[in-house]
């Protein structure tokens, strides 16, 4: 997958995250994806488990992407994540393998 396609997929992912569209949001993850939250030590394994974790979050959340940079297999998204109107500044690091 070329860089423009990955950039478009990331933008779709964050737009879907902002809209709470869990079906589209999960499209970016492979079946064997691993999602790490280093600040809490939480690790979620598998596309289905990642999607399930989204369903149980009670907070009203909004995503505002500030920028997406990267190339090849490594991409970084910088965004403001607001839970119930309280903003947090977040960096997401995504690695893609085997073309995805």
Rosetta blueprint (number, residue, H / E / L):
1 X L
2 X L
3 X H
4 X H
5 X H
6 X H
7 X H
8 X H
9 X H
10 X H
11 X H
12 X H
13 X H
14 X H
15 X H
16 X H
17 X H
18 X H
19 X L
20 X L
21 X L
22 X H
23 X H
24 X H
25 X H
26 X H
27 X H
28 X H
29 X L
30 X L
31 X L
32 X L
33 X L
34 X E
35 X E
36 X E
37 X E
38 X L
39 X L
40 X L
41 X L
42 X E
43 X E
44 X E
45 X E
46 X L
47 X H
48 X H
49 X H
50 X H
51 X H
52 X H
53 X H
54 X H
55 X H
56 X L
57 X L
58 X L
59 X L
60 X L
61 X E
62 X E
63 X E
64 X E
65 X E
66 X E
67 X E
68 X E
69 X E
70 X E
71 X E
72 X L
73 X L
74 X E
75 X E
76 X E
77 X E
78 X E
79 X E
80 X E
81 X E
82 X E
83 X E
84 X L
85 X L
86 X E
87 X E
88 X E
89 X E
90 X E
91 X E
92 X E
93 X E
94 X E
95 X E
96 X L
97 X L
98 X L
99 X L
100 X L
